Structures are given as C-alpha cells and as structure tokens.
Amino acid sequence: MNANTHQSRSFSRRGFLGLTAAAASVPLLAACGGGSASQGGGAGGAIKFWDMPWATPAYNDAAKKIAEGFSGANSKATYQIIQWNNFYQTFSSAIASKTGPAVSTGGGFQAFQFEEQGQIAYADKVIEKLKSNGQFDDFLPGVVEPFKTSKGYVAVPWQLDIRPLWYRKSLFEKAGVGVPTDWASLLEAGKKLKGVGAVGFATGSGAGNNIGNHLMIMMMLNNGGGVFTKDGELDVLNDRNVEAVEFLLELVSNGVIDPAAVSYTTDNLNAQWKDSKAAYGMLTLGVPERVGDTSGDIVVASPIAGPHGDKAALIFPNNIMMYTNTPSQEASEEFVVYYLGKLKELWQQKLMNALPVFKSITEMPEFTADPNNVKIVNEYVPIAKTFASQGTALSANLAALDGGQALNQFTQTVLTGKTDAKSALTAFDTGLKSVLKK
C-alpha cells in the first residue's frame, strides 16, 4: 500500500475536531471522484450508499459493482465516492439539507457524532437479521460489542485497522540480538541495533503522520493502562500510563527511538523501512507492500509483554452506518445485510489492506496466502483494544482524542524527551478535559 493510500486510511478514523487543518494534509487519490448528492436517501427511492476511497481505485470499482447489484426490499442502490478531504463538511452539509446518504462508510467515530444529532438509524434489526441468517456467528470475537449503546447499535463493523509490530530480520541478525518479547528485551535490542546504525523502535509524528500518536496509546494499553476507565471516565494519570511514558522516555534517551522521529512524515517513516534503517516498530497491515520491499525480510513480530505481563494491540473498527433520512428504513437494513454478505469479494480480489471482521474471510486462501495476515489474526486480534480502553464502548469523545491537538502535543513532547512522564501526562489530561464532553 502506498503512502498516499495509507494516509487517507489513517485519516479515515479521525474525529471531526480540528479536521479543517488536518484535511489539507490528506492527498486525494487519483480517479476517485465523487459528486454532490441531489436527493436525500436516494434518487427515485433507491438507497444512496456513500463510500470512501479506502484503497486504490480498483477497490471503489468493485464496491460500486457490489452496491449496484442490490435489489432487496423492492429497492435498488446507488454508489457515490466521498473524498477524505473535507469529508466532514460534505457529510454534515448534506445531512443538514436532507440530501445525504441512507447508508455510508466513513470515519470510525462518525456514527457516534451524528447519533448525537439524531441523524443515525440504529442497527438493531440488522443485527437480528445477521443472527437469523447465521452471519452474526461469523464475526470475529469482540468486534460488534463496541457499537452497542443504551439506545441500540449505532453501526455495524465491516473492516479492522490494526497496529501490529514489524521487524526486519537482517538487521537483527546483523546486530546479533533476538526479536523483543517484552519491554526489557526491546530496550536491550534497541541499544544493540543502534550500534549497527539501525533504529530500534521506528515511529514518526511529523505532519500527516499519526503513527506516533497511536504508539503512545498502544504502549499504555500494553501496560494495562489506557486513557479511560472501564466506565468511560478520563483516567490519563493512572500509574500504568505513567510507567509506560517513563519507558518511552527511556527509549528516547537511549536513542532507541530516533531523535528526529518527532518530525518524520509518513514518507520519512516509509523510507526508513525501505532503506533498511528501521529494524522494529509499530505500523499498519501490509508494510512490505507499503514500503516496496516484498523480499520477506520485513515480517510481523509477536506481541510484546509489558512489565506486568500485559499484552495489547491498538485497533480501529471501521463501520457501516445508516441514517434516519432514507426512502425506506427496511431497504437500508436489507442493503447493509446484503453488502456485508458480499464483503468477501473485496478480499478475494485482494483489494483490501485491512483485516476483515468475518472469520470465514480470514480463512480464505487469498487471505491466508500471506503468513503475516495469519499471524496478525491469531496473535493480535485476540488482544486488540480500542481508544476506549480500559473500557470497550466507543463514543463521540474518542474523535476528540484521535483527531484533536491534545494527543498530537503529548506525542511531540514525549518524542523530544524534554519532559518527565507526569508532566507530559498532566498536560495531556488538561488538553483532553478542555474538549471532551462530560
């Protein structure tokens, strides 16, 4: 997956706070044009489905074919591509004027934000239909529950964006050190890798690159911490988070994290991996394809254990949502059930650089042909947690965390190393409190 595609996918989960500035850094994908909607829900009673450029244009071509093949509930469906650039403004203005979609994909927390405005149609009947046709049992464990609120299911997951650890075998061999299994061995390996001119824990937090932000949260989760309590209350300054940030600062002070990482863009980070400078680090799926090295030297590492034995991986469950403005709620529900049933075609054609939500797709030969995919499903998905951790329920507040400035500033502060853990976390806590809803 190329850098431009990755950037759009990373941005896809981000919240709507601070999007105006962030959107400018997201490049448009060629041949992924859209248009403005003209009638709410769908022209002529058809279900209007808005989708995003999740991958190359070939993905959108295939998704369009699937959508237009729908004929349930005496209805048809139309397909429209919405660019990530200014996507919130596109959705928001269309919904306000009742010219928006009946069903869409979109930002990972988008459904929760439009739910607050009364614009989301709950997906409980979709879940019932999936249970009755046996498809619900095919979901990977734990992927549906985060979308359940006290009022109903806000959306239904359709793909997973996860952050596994990767390493370059030849650099570990050159340094004569084993692949890390815990934090202690990560520090030890990083020091030896530095001795051969390699980066022991590659990351970046420059313009348009949110891998550094995700690393901060992942390390908290990997120590049994997290930004929120199980009840969804802010809990930034807990002892496990402090311990995680202290360890990150130790990596910075020892040069295991590149001193220039604070300014590395996505292209900079990709180049480190491609040029055999990065030995180990957290990234997305498909790193070999992303950086243009499919020699087999870059492979997925097993998850590492924190000092208390905790293991965790950061995951973003992307979803399909329905809107209250539709020509037929029944048709919207039938479309979602139909579309979920056709998802396997996207992976069969190898158009997706994301994990499927269905076990049956993870078992298809087109997916299992890549041993890295299999390892991620077997070792990372079972321990995966979202930004909501230590809780599990997603909410609109997570958009303020993922898309706001508090996390960016926190990451930059830690990667420069000019702070202590409690000071950095205190500033992070203050920044979040200023934007989170009570």
Phi, psi and chi 1 to 4 in degrees:
 res  aa     phi    psi   chi1   chi2   chi3   chi4
   1 MET       -  130.5 -169.3  172.2 -154.0      -
   2 ASN   -79.7  169.3   62.0   37.5      -      -
   3 ALA   -62.5  -40.4      -      -      -      -
   4 ASN   -62.9  -43.9  -74.8   -0.6      -      -
   5 THR   -63.7  -42.0  -55.4      -      -      -
   6 HIS   -60.9  -42.6  166.8   68.7      -      -
   7 GLN   -61.6  -41.6  -79.4 -175.7  -45.3      -
   8 SER   -65.5  -36.5   -2.3      -      -      -
   9 ARG   -69.4  -40.2  -76.5 -176.7   64.4 -105.9
  10 SER   -63.1  -43.5  -65.5      -      -      -
  11 PHE   -65.2  -25.4 -175.3   68.7      -      -
  12 SER   -59.9  -26.6   69.0      -      -      -
  13 ARG   -89.4  -10.1  -63.2  173.2  -40.5  -80.3
  14 ARG   -72.4  154.8  -60.0 -170.2   65.4  162.6
  15 GLY   -77.1 -179.5      -      -      -      -
  16 PHE   -91.4  -10.3  -60.0  146.2      -      -
  17 LEU   -75.1  129.2  -61.3 -179.9      -      -
  18 GLY    73.3   19.3      -      -      -      -
  19 LEU   -74.5  -27.8  -78.7  180.0      -      -
  20 THR   -58.1  -44.6  -57.3      -      -      -
  21 ALA   -72.9  -40.5      -      -      -      -
  22 ALA   -68.2  -34.3      -      -      -      -
  23 ALA   -61.3  -31.3      -      -      -      -
  24 ALA   -63.6  -22.8      -      -      -      -
  25 SER   -88.0   -2.8   68.5      -      -      -
  26 VAL   -98.4  113.7 -177.4      -      -      -
  27 PRO   -72.2  149.4   27.3  -33.9      -      -
  28 LEU   -80.2  149.3  -59.7  179.8      -      -
  29 LEU   -92.1  139.3  -65.7  179.8      -      -
  30 ALA   -61.7  145.9      -      -      -      -
  31 ALA    61.2   25.5      -      -      -      -
  32 CYS  -117.5   47.5  -74.9      -      -      -
  33 GLY   -75.4  154.2      -      -      -      -
  34 GLY  -126.6 -162.4      -      -      -      -
  35 GLY  -155.3  173.4      -      -      -      -
  36 SER   -87.4  145.6   59.6      -      -      -
  37 ALA   -74.8  156.7      -      -      -      -
  38 SER  -123.2  -16.8   59.5      -      -      -
  39 GLN  -146.7  134.2 -177.7  173.8  -17.3      -
  40 GLY   -61.2  137.8      -      -      -      -
  41 GLY    77.5  -45.7      -      -      -      -
  42 GLY   163.9  141.3      -      -      -      -
  43 ALA   -68.1  134.7      -      -      -      -
  44 GLY    60.8   27.1      -      -      -      -
  45 GLY    86.4   -3.3      -      -      -      -
  46 ALA   -73.3  150.8      -      -      -      -
  47 ILE   -77.2  121.1  -67.1  -58.7      -      -
  48 LYS   -89.6  117.5 -173.2 -174.4  -62.6 -179.0
  49 PHE  -109.5  120.1  178.2   50.9      -      -
  50 TRP  -103.5  130.7  -76.1   11.6      -      -
  51 ASP  -128.9  162.8 -164.6   18.2      -      -
  52 MET  -109.8  161.1  -40.0  -56.6  -69.5      -
  53 PRO   -77.6   78.1   26.2  -32.6      -      -
  54 TRP   -71.1  -21.8  -67.7   99.9      -      -
  55 ALA  -150.1 -143.6      -      -      -      -
  56 THR   -73.6  166.2   65.3      -      -      -
  57 PRO   -55.0  -26.7  -29.7   37.3      -      -
  58 ALA   -62.1  -31.6      -      -      -      -
  59 TYR   -63.3  -48.8  155.2   77.5      -      -
  60 ASN   -64.0  -34.5  -71.3  106.8      -      -
  61 ASP   -61.6  -44.0  -67.7  -19.4      -      -
  62 ALA   -69.2  -40.8      -      -      -      -
  63 ALA   -65.4  -36.8      -      -      -      -
  64 LYS   -63.0  -43.2 -178.3  176.0 -172.2  -71.5
  65 LYS   -62.3  -41.5 -175.9  176.8  179.9  180.0
  66 ILE   -63.7  -49.4  -68.5  173.4      -      -
  67 ALA   -60.0  -43.7      -      -      -      -
  68 GLU   -75.7   -6.6  -67.0 -179.5  -13.3      -
  69 GLY   -86.9   -1.7      -      -      -      -
  70 PHE   -73.4  138.6  170.9   69.4      -      -
  71 SER  -147.3   31.0   60.6      -      -      -
  72 GLY   -87.3  159.9      -      -      -      -
  73 ALA    52.1   39.5      -      -      -      -
  74 ASN    55.5   35.5  -62.7  -45.4      -      -
  75 SER  -139.4  163.6 -174.1      -      -      -
  76 LYS  -118.2 -178.7  -66.0  -71.7 -173.7  179.5
  77 ALA  -136.8  145.5      -      -      -      -
  78 THR  -110.2  158.7   61.9      -      -      -
  79 TYR  -126.7  134.1 -178.2   87.0      -      -
  80 GLN  -140.6  135.7 -176.0  171.8  -26.1      -
  81 ILE   -90.6  130.6  -58.3  165.8      -      -
  82 ILE  -114.2  121.0  -56.6  -60.3      -      -
  83 GLN   -69.7  149.8  -62.5  -67.1  -11.7      -
  84 TRP   -65.3  -32.5  -73.6  116.4      -      -
  85 ASN   -64.1  116.9 -162.5   14.0      -      -
  86 ASN    64.0   28.4  -63.6  -40.5      -      -
  87 PHE   -64.6  -32.7   80.5   99.4      -      -
  88 TYR   -63.8  -43.7  171.9   60.1      -      -
  89 GLN   -62.0  -37.6  -70.3   86.8  -21.9      -
  90 THR   -62.7  -50.1  -57.9      -      -      -
  91 PHE   -65.2  -48.1  -86.0   94.7      -      -
  92 SER   -61.3  -46.6 -175.6      -      -      -
  93 SER   -68.6  -37.9   61.0      -      -      -
  94 ALA   -67.4  -40.7      -      -      -      -
  95 ILE   -66.7  -40.5  -71.2  171.1      -      -
  96 ALA   -62.9  -34.8      -      -      -      -
  97 SER   -94.1    7.0   62.0      -      -      -
  98 LYS    58.9   35.3  -62.7 -170.4 -179.3  -59.1
  99 THR  -117.7   15.6   58.5      -      -      -
 100 GLY   -81.4 -173.3      -      -      -      -
 101 PRO   -80.1  164.9   33.1  -37.7      -      -
 102 ALA   -89.1  -32.4      -      -      -      -
 103 VAL  -141.6  146.0 -179.7      -      -      -
 104 SER  -155.5  162.4   81.0      -      -      -
 105 THR   -94.0 -171.2   62.5      -      -      -
 106 GLY   154.1 -159.1      -      -      -      -
 107 GLY   -60.2  145.8      -      -      -      -
 108 GLY   -59.9  -27.8      -      -      -      -
 109 PHE  -110.5    7.9  -50.1  122.0      -      -
 110 GLN   -58.6  -44.2  176.8  174.1  -36.9      -
 111 ALA   -59.9  -38.1      -      -      -      -
 112 PHE   -69.5  -33.1  -65.8   92.0      -      -
 113 GLN   -74.0  -40.4  -67.2  175.8  -67.8      -
 114 PHE   -75.1  -22.8  -78.0  124.8      -      -
 115 GLU   -61.7  -40.7  179.9 -155.7   21.3      -
 116 GLU   -60.8  -23.1  -68.6 -175.4  -19.0      -
 117 GLN   -94.8    2.5  -58.4  173.7   23.2      -
 118 GLY    74.6   22.5      -      -      -      -
 119 GLN  -102.6   -5.4  -58.1  -69.9  -10.5      -
 120 ILE   -99.3  134.6  -70.2  -65.5      -      -
 121 ALA   -92.4  125.4      -      -      -      -
 122 TYR   -67.4  148.4  -66.4   98.6      -      -
 123 ALA  -100.9   22.6      -      -      -      -
 124 ASP   -59.5  -39.0  -65.7   56.5      -      -
 125 LYS   -70.6  -30.0  -70.5 -175.1  178.0  179.6
 126 VAL   -63.7  -46.1  171.0      -      -      -
 127 ILE   -59.8  -41.5  -61.7  -61.9      -      -
 128 GLU   -62.0  -41.8  -70.0  173.7    8.8      -
 129 LYS   -65.5  -39.9  -68.3  176.1 -173.0  -70.0
 130 LEU   -66.3  -34.2  -65.5  174.5      -      -
 131 LYS   -69.8  -39.0  -72.2 -179.7  177.5  178.3
 132 SER   -71.7  -29.6   65.2      -      -      -
 133 ASN   -95.5    4.6   68.8   15.4      -      -
 134 GLY    85.8   -4.2      -      -      -      -
 135 GLN   -74.2  -27.2 -159.0  168.4   -4.5      -
 136 PHE   -60.6  -37.3 -173.6   85.1      -      -
 137 ASP   -68.3  -12.5  -66.9  -25.4      -      -
 138 ASP   -86.4  -13.3 -165.6   24.7      -      -
 139 PHE   -61.5  142.5  -82.4  115.0      -      -
 140 LEU   -62.5  150.2  -68.8  169.1      -      -
 141 PRO   -57.6  134.4  -24.5   34.5      -      -
 142 GLY    81.1    0.4      -      -      -      -
 143 VAL   -84.4  -21.5  -60.1      -      -      -
 144 VAL   -89.9  -37.0  179.3      -      -      -
 145 GLU   -54.9  -36.8  -70.8   77.4    3.4      -
 146 PRO   -61.0  -16.7  -27.0   36.9      -      -
 147 PHE   -94.2    2.6  -64.3   97.2      -      -
 148 LYS   -90.8  126.1 -173.2  174.8 -176.5  178.6
 149 THR  -116.9 -179.6   70.2      -      -      -
 150 SER   -66.0  -20.4   60.0      -      -      -
 151 LYS   -97.3  -14.7  -64.6 -178.8 -180.0  178.8
 152 GLY   143.7 -176.5      -      -      -      -
 153 TYR   -78.9  120.7  -71.4   92.5      -      -
 154 VAL   -75.3  -30.7  173.9      -      -      -
 155 ALA  -161.0  178.8      -      -      -      -
 156 VAL  -128.1  129.5 -176.7      -      -      -
 157 PRO   -69.3  148.4   28.0  -35.6      -      -
 158 TRP  -133.3  -18.6   75.2  -77.3      -      -
 159 GLN  -158.0  160.5   51.5  126.2  -51.2      -
 160 LEU  -124.4  132.7  -54.9  169.5      -      -
 161 ASP  -109.2  112.6 -168.8    8.3      -      -
 162 ILE  -120.2  160.4 -161.9  166.2      -      -
 163 ARG  -117.9   82.1  -62.6  -71.9  175.3  -92.5
 164 PRO   -80.9  168.5   27.7  -29.7      -      -
 165 LEU   -95.0  139.5  -65.4  162.4      -      -
 166 TRP  -124.8  156.9  -65.8   81.2      -      -
 167 TYR  -148.5  156.3   72.4  102.3      -      -
 168 ARG  -101.7  114.6 -174.6  177.3  -80.0  -82.4
 169 LYS   -58.4  -42.8  -66.0 -172.7  -72.0 -173.8
 170 SER   -63.7  -33.3   58.8      -      -      -
 171 LEU   -71.8  -36.3  -71.2  177.0      -      -
 172 PHE   -66.9  -37.8  -82.8   84.3      -      -
 173 GLU   -64.8  -41.8  -67.6  168.4    0.0      -
 174 LYS   -62.6  -38.5 -176.5  177.6 -179.5 -179.2
 175 ALA   -82.4  -11.8      -      -      -      -
 176 GLY    65.9   40.5      -      -      -      -
 177 VAL  -136.3  151.5   65.4      -      -      -
 178 GLY   -80.7  159.7      -      -      -      -
 179 VAL   -68.3  135.2 -179.8      -      -      -
 180 PRO   -58.0  142.1  -25.0   34.2      -      -
 181 THR  -115.6  -15.6   57.4      -      -      -
 182 ASP  -154.4 -179.4   54.0   24.9      -      -
 183 TRP   -64.7  -37.9  -72.1   12.0      -      -
 184 ALA   -62.7  -45.0      -      -      -      -
 185 SER   -73.4  -23.6   55.2      -      -      -
 186 LEU   -66.1  -44.0  170.5   58.5      -      -
 187 LEU   -64.8  -43.8  177.8   59.4      -      -
 188 GLU   -63.0  -47.0  176.8 -171.3    1.0      -
 189 ALA   -63.6  -40.4      -      -      -      -
 190 GLY   -60.5  -39.5      -      -      -      -
 191 LYS   -64.9  -41.8  -68.6  176.2  178.9  177.9
 192 LYS   -70.4  -36.3  -68.0 -175.4  177.1  179.6
 193 LEU   -66.2  -36.5  -72.9  159.9      -      -
 194 LYS   -59.8  -33.9 -178.0 -176.8  176.8 -177.0
 195 GLY   -65.9  -20.8      -      -      -      -
 196 VAL  -107.7   16.3  -61.3      -      -      -
 197 GLY    81.2   19.4      -      -      -      -
 198 ALA  -110.6  158.5      -      -      -      -
 199 VAL   -93.4  122.3  177.1      -      -      -
 200 GLY   -80.3  -19.1      -      -      -      -
 201 PHE  -149.8   87.2 -152.3   15.4      -      -
 202 ALA   -77.8  136.3      -      -      -      -
 203 THR  -158.8 -176.7 -168.6      -      -      -
 204 GLY  -166.3  149.9      -      -      -      -
 205 SER  -142.4   30.3 -173.8      -      -      -
 206 GLY   -81.3 -172.6      -      -      -      -
 207 ALA   -56.9  126.8      -      -      -      -
 208 GLY    78.1    1.4      -      -      -      -
 209 ASN  -112.1  112.2 -172.5    2.3      -      -
 210 ASN  -103.9    9.9   55.1   20.4      -      -
 211 ILE   -61.5  -39.3  -68.6  -62.6      -      -
 212 GLY   -61.4  -42.7      -      -      -      -
 213 ASN   -58.1  -45.9  -69.4   -4.5      -      -
 214 HIS   -67.5  -32.7  -63.6  167.1      -      -
 215 LEU   -63.4  -41.3  177.5   62.9      -      -
 216 MET   -56.9  -48.1  -61.2  -65.2  115.3      -
 217 ILE   -68.8  -41.3  -56.8  -61.5      -      -
 218 MET   -59.4  -41.3 -171.6  -82.2  -76.6      -
 219 MET   -68.0  -33.5  -67.7  -59.4  -76.2      -
 220 MET   -63.7  -47.2  -66.2  179.1 -168.0      -
 221 LEU   -62.5  -36.5  -56.7 -175.9      -      -
 222 ASN   -72.1   -5.9 -160.0   61.6      -      -
 223 ASN  -114.1   16.4 -164.0   34.0      -      -
 224 GLY    77.8   13.2      -      -      -      -
 225 GLY   -99.9 -152.4      -      -      -      -
 226 GLY   151.4  166.1      -      -      -      -
 227 VAL   -78.9  -27.1  176.4      -      -      -
 228 PHE  -121.7  159.4  -59.1   94.6      -      -
 229 THR   -79.8  176.8   66.5      -      -      -
 230 LYS   -63.5  -23.8  -68.3 -179.3  179.5  179.0
 231 ASP   -93.6    5.5  -63.7  -35.7      -      -
 232 GLY    86.7   10.0      -      -      -      -
 233 GLU   -84.8  146.1  -61.1  -63.6  -37.0      -
 234 LEU   -62.1  133.0 -159.4   60.8      -      -
 235 ASP  -147.8   51.8 -173.0   31.4      -      -
 236 VAL   -67.6  -37.1  171.8      -      -      -
 237 LEU   -92.9   24.6  -76.0  157.8      -      -
 238 ASN   -70.0  158.7   64.7   71.7      -      -
 239 ASP   -59.6  -36.5  -69.5  -16.3      -      -
 240 ARG   -67.9  -36.1  -66.5  -62.2 -175.4   92.0
 241 ASN   -67.1  -41.8  -72.4   -7.7      -      -
 242 VAL   -59.1  -45.2  172.2      -      -      -
 243 GLU   -62.6  -39.4 -168.0  172.3   24.2      -
 244 ALA   -65.2  -42.7      -      -      -      -
 245 VAL   -70.2  -35.8  175.7      -      -      -
 246 GLU   -59.7  -39.4  -74.2  174.5  -16.0      -
 247 PHE   -69.1  -40.5  179.2   69.2      -      -
 248 LEU   -60.9  -40.7  -75.6  164.0      -      -
 249 LEU   -65.9  -32.3  -69.7  169.7      -      -
 250 GLU   -67.6  -38.2 -173.0  174.2    9.2      -
 251 LEU   -63.8  -40.9  -66.2  176.7      -      -
 252 VAL   -64.6  -46.1  171.1      -      -      -
 253 SER   -66.1  -26.4   67.5      -      -      -
 254 ASN   -92.8    2.6  -78.8  -80.4      -      -
 255 GLY    74.3   11.8      -      -      -      -
 256 VAL   -70.8  -38.2  176.0      -      -      -
 257 ILE   -91.0  129.1  -70.3  177.7      -      -
 258 ASP   -56.1  128.5 -167.4  -32.1      -      -
 259 PRO   -58.0  -24.8  -24.1   33.7      -      -
 260 ALA   -90.6    1.8      -      -      -      -
 261 ALA   -58.7  -29.5      -      -      -      -
 262 VAL   -58.7  -24.6   67.8      -      -      -
 263 SER  -109.5    2.0   63.7      -      -      -
 264 TYR   -73.9  124.3  -78.1  164.7      -      -
 265 THR   -80.2  176.9   64.2      -      -      -
 266 THR   -58.0  -42.2  -61.8      -      -      -
 267 ASP   -63.3  -41.1  -72.8  -17.8      -      -
 268 ASN   -60.4  -45.2  -63.8  144.7      -      -
 269 LEU   -67.2  -42.6 -172.9   55.5      -      -
 270 ASN   -59.0  -41.5  -73.1  -12.6      -      -
 271 ALA   -64.1  -37.3      -      -      -      -
 272 GLN   -59.7  -42.0  -83.9 -160.6  -34.0      -
 273 TRP   -70.7  -43.3  -78.1   95.7      -      -
 274 LYS   -64.5  -38.1 -178.8  178.5  176.8   61.1
 275 ASP   -89.9   14.6  -61.4  -21.2      -      -
 276 SER    59.8   36.7  -65.0      -      -      -
 277 LYS   -99.3  -35.1  -62.5  -64.1 -176.1 -177.2
 278 ALA   -87.5  126.0      -      -      -      -
 279 ALA   -99.3  -28.7      -      -      -      -
 280 TYR  -159.7  143.7 -173.6   84.7      -      -
 281 GLY   171.2  170.9      -      -      -      -
 282 MET   -97.2  130.0 -174.2 -162.8   77.6      -
 283 LEU  -146.2 -157.7  -88.8  176.6      -      -
 284 THR   -95.4 -169.6   61.3      -      -      -
 285 LEU   -69.9  161.1  -95.5   71.9      -      -
 286 GLY    63.3   37.1      -      -      -      -
 287 VAL   -60.9  -43.0  170.6      -      -      -
 288 PRO   -56.2  -44.0  -28.1   37.7      -      -
 289 GLU   -70.1  -36.8  -66.6   79.1   12.5      -
 290 ARG   -61.6  -39.8  166.3 -179.2  169.6  157.2
 291 VAL  -101.2   -1.1  -55.3      -      -      -
 292 GLY    79.1   34.6      -      -      -      -
 293 ASP  -137.3   94.9 -176.2   -8.9      -      -
 294 THR  -105.7   31.0   56.4      -      -      -
 295 SER   -73.8  -13.2   64.7      -      -      -
 296 GLY    95.3    3.6      -      -      -      -
 297 ASP   -82.5  -25.5 -164.2   26.5      -      -
 298 ILE  -100.9  117.7  -59.0  174.8      -      -
 299 VAL  -136.9  162.9  -64.9      -      -      -
 300 VAL   -73.7  133.6  170.0      -      -      -
 301 ALA   -90.7  159.1      -      -      -      -
 302 SER   -72.6  153.2  -69.4      -      -      -
 303 PRO   -58.3  146.7  -23.2   33.8      -      -
 304 ILE   -96.6  159.3   56.9  173.4      -      -
 305 ALA  -101.2  139.9      -      -      -      -
 306 GLY   -74.3  175.7      -      -      -      -
 307 PRO   -62.9  -18.2   20.0  -31.4      -      -
 308 HIS  -104.5    9.2  -54.0  -80.8      -      -
 309 GLY    91.0    1.4      -      -      -      -
 310 ASP   -72.1  146.2  -58.0  -81.9      -      -
 311 LYS  -133.2  139.6  -68.8 -175.9  178.6 -178.7
 312 ALA  -159.3  157.2      -      -      -      -
 313 ALA  -134.4  146.9      -      -      -      -
 314 LEU   -87.9  133.5 -177.8   61.3      -      -
 315 ILE  -137.2  148.9 -163.0  166.7      -      -
 316 PHE  -124.3  109.9  -61.4   90.0      -      -
 317 PRO   -84.9  105.7   25.6  -25.0      -      -
 318 ASN   -79.4  151.3  -69.4  -49.0      -      -
 319 ASN  -142.6  166.3   53.8   85.8      -      -
 320 ILE  -108.7  133.2  -65.7  177.8      -      -
 321 MET  -126.1  153.7   61.9 -152.5   83.3      -
 322 MET  -114.5  151.5  -60.3 -178.0  -64.7      -
 323 TYR  -115.1  154.2  -60.4   83.6      -      -
 324 THR   -69.1  -25.5   53.9      -      -      -
 325 ASN   -86.1   94.9 -175.3   36.9      -      -
 326 THR  -145.3  148.3  174.6      -      -      -
 327 PRO   -68.0  -21.2   22.5  -33.3      -      -
 328 SER  -162.0  115.2  165.9      -      -      -
 329 GLN   -63.1  -37.7 -177.3   57.0   36.6      -
 330 GLU   -60.7  -42.1 -179.5 -173.5    0.9      -
 331 ALA   -66.9  -38.4      -      -      -      -
 332 SER   -58.5  -46.1  -71.4      -      -      -
 333 GLU   -64.9  -42.4  -68.0  160.6   -0.9      -
 334 GLU   -64.0  -37.0  -70.9  -69.6  -14.7      -
 335 PHE   -64.4  -44.9  175.1   80.6      -      -
 336 VAL   -61.8  -44.0  173.1      -      -      -
 337 VAL   -61.5  -43.9  172.7      -      -      -
 338 TYR   -61.2  -48.0  159.4   82.5      -      -
 339 TYR   -64.4  -42.9 -164.1   79.5      -      -
 340 LEU   -59.8  -35.6  -69.3  171.6      -      -
 341 GLY   -70.6  -17.0      -      -      -      -
 342 LYS  -101.6   -1.9  -67.3  -72.9 -173.3  177.7
 343 LEU   -57.6  -32.8  -71.9  179.4      -      -
 344 LYS   -55.5  -28.6   63.2 -178.5  179.5 -178.3
 345 GLU   -62.4  -33.5  -63.3  178.6   14.8      -
 346 LEU   -67.0  -38.0  -58.6  174.9      -      -
 347 TRP   -79.4  -32.1  -84.9  -89.1      -      -
 348 GLN   -61.7  -35.0  -76.6  174.2  -30.4      -
 349 GLN   -86.9    1.9  -62.4  173.9   57.1      -
 350 LYS    56.2   45.4  -62.2 -173.4  176.6 -179.0
 351 LEU   -98.2  -10.8  -61.1  174.0      -      -
 352 MET  -107.8  130.6  -63.3  -61.0  -61.0      -
 353 ASN  -108.0   58.4 -169.7   27.3      -      -
 354 ALA  -153.0  162.1      -      -      -      -
 355 LEU   -81.9  139.8  -69.8 -180.0      -      -
 356 PRO   -74.5  160.6   26.7  -32.2      -      -
 357 VAL   -93.6   -7.7  -65.7      -      -      -
 358 PHE  -106.3  132.6  -67.3  115.4      -      -
 359 LYS   -57.4  -40.5  -70.4  177.6  -74.9 -173.0
 360 SER   -60.4  -34.1   58.7      -      -      -
 361 ILE   -72.3  -36.3  -60.6  178.9      -      -
 362 THR   -66.7  -14.0   69.1      -      -      -
 363 GLU   -99.6   -2.5  -64.7  166.2   -6.1      -
 364 MET   -71.3  145.9  -66.1 -168.3  -44.5      -
 365 PRO   -60.2  -30.8   17.1  -30.5      -      -
 366 GLU   -65.8  -26.3  -66.3   86.3   -7.0      -
 367 PHE   -90.6  -44.6 -174.3   84.4      -      -
 368 THR   -75.0   -9.6   58.9      -      -      -
 369 ALA   -61.4  -24.1      -      -      -      -
 370 ASP   -99.5  110.4 -174.8  -16.7      -      -
 371 PRO   -61.9  -25.0   20.5  -31.6      -      -
 372 ASN   -64.7  -39.4  -70.2  -43.0      -      -
 373 ASN   -59.8  -46.0  -73.9  -16.5      -      -
 374 VAL   -62.1  -42.4  175.6      -      -      -
 375 LYS   -65.6  -39.8 -171.9  166.2 -172.7  175.0
 376 ILE   -63.4  -44.6  -69.1  168.8      -      -
 377 VAL   -64.1  -42.9  168.9      -      -      -
 378 ASN   -75.3  -36.1  -69.7  -20.3      -      -
 379 GLU  -107.8  -29.0  -62.7 -172.9   20.9      -
 380 TYR   -98.0  -43.1  -78.8   86.4      -      -
 381 VAL   -57.9  -42.2  171.4      -      -      -
 382 PRO   -62.7  -21.9  -24.9   36.4      -      -
 383 ILE  -109.6    9.2   60.8  170.8      -      -
 384 ALA   -72.0  141.6      -      -      -      -
 385 LYS  -135.1  155.2  -63.5 -177.6  178.8 -179.1
 386 THR   -98.2  179.9   70.9      -      -      -
 387 PHE   -60.1  -16.5  -95.3   36.1      -      -
 388 ALA   -75.9  -10.8      -      -      -      -
 389 SER   -60.6  141.7  -68.0      -      -      -
 390 GLN   -83.4   -2.8  -55.2  171.5   31.4      -
 391 GLY   -80.4 -174.8      -      -      -      -
 392 THR  -125.4  -24.9   56.7      -      -      -
 393 ALA   -77.3  130.1      -      -      -      -
 394 LEU   -76.9  161.1  -57.0  178.4      -      -
 395 SER  -160.4  169.8   71.4      -      -      -
 396 ALA   -64.4  -25.6      -      -      -      -
 397 ASN   -60.5  -27.5  -93.4  -17.2      -      -
 398 LEU   -68.1  -24.9  -59.3 -175.5      -      -
 399 ALA   -64.2  -38.9      -      -      -      -
 400 ALA   -66.9  -31.4      -      -      -      -
 401 LEU   -71.9  -52.3  169.5   59.5      -      -
 402 ASP   -75.6  -34.2 -166.2   22.2      -      -
 403 GLY  -104.3   -4.6      -      -      -      -
 404 GLY   -89.4  175.5      -      -      -      -
 405 GLN   -80.8  -20.4  -71.7  -57.2  -51.7      -
 406 ALA   -60.1  -45.0      -      -      -      -
 407 LEU   -69.4  -40.3  179.5   54.5      -      -
 408 ASN   -58.6  -46.8  -70.7  -25.9      -      -
 409 GLN   -67.0  -38.2  -67.7  168.8   -2.0      -
 410 PHE   -61.2  -46.8  170.3   66.6      -      -
 411 THR   -61.5  -46.5  -58.4      -      -      -
 412 GLN   -60.0  -41.2  -63.4  -96.5  -30.4      -
 413 THR   -63.0  -45.0  -60.0      -      -      -
 414 VAL   -67.1  -44.1  172.8      -      -      -
 415 LEU   -68.1  -23.4  -68.8 -177.5      -      -
 416 THR   -77.1  -23.0   60.0      -      -      -
 417 GLY    77.6    3.1      -      -      -      -
 418 LYS   -95.2   59.2  -62.5  176.5 -179.1  178.8
 419 THR  -165.8  177.5 -172.9      -      -      -
 420 ASP  -120.2  163.3   61.5   85.5      -      -
 421 ALA   -59.5  -47.4      -      -      -      -
 422 LYS   -67.2  -37.2  -71.8 -171.6  176.7 -180.0
 423 SER   -65.4  -43.8  -64.6      -      -      -
 424 ALA   -63.4  -44.1      -      -      -      -
 425 LEU   -69.9  -33.9  -73.8  165.7      -      -
 426 THR   -64.4  -43.7  -62.0      -      -      -
 427 ALA   -65.5  -38.5      -      -      -      -
 428 PHE   -62.1  -44.5 -175.8   29.7      -      -
 429 ASP   -62.1  -44.6  180.0   67.0      -      -
 430 THR   -62.8  -43.0  -59.1      -      -      -
 431 GLY   -62.5  -41.1      -      -      -      -
 432 LEU   -68.5  -41.3  -73.4  177.0      -      -
 433 LYS   -60.6  -27.0  -76.0  177.8  178.2  175.2
 434 SER   -75.8  -15.4   69.8      -      -      -
 435 VAL  -122.3  -19.4  -65.4      -      -      -
 436 LEU   -76.5  145.4  -65.8 -173.1      -      -
 437 LYS   -82.5  141.4  -65.5 -177.9  178.3 -180.0
 438 LYS   -70.3      -  -58.3  -61.5 -177.5 -177.8
